[in-house]
Amino acid sequence: MFDRVLRNRPLAFIVLKGNPHNPLHYVRVKNVGVIDVIVFDIKGSPRFFEISKDHSVKGIAGAILDKPSFAILAPGHEQDFPFFRNPSGIIAEKEYSG
């Protein structure tokens, strides 16, 4: 059972887009399995960076306020989640210092 879960897990990696002097940073999640994958509440650790569902004000505010994001990826599809430095640093400092 454990092997089946690991074979169909999605891949996640960092990509840069836009101007090479000031690029936009994303975490790209790609579904390499044969069934749909639900991405629920994607987070970074330590929390010096936040990951949002999109560039909207609602998406960014939700990431800062620790609201879960949600996406469904069909087989072979991928989605980019913007990530940015935590503007307050409050959560990051608490988590990093223990």
Order of alpha helices (4+ residues) and beta strands (2+ residues): alpha-beta-beta-beta-beta-alpha-beta-beta-alpha
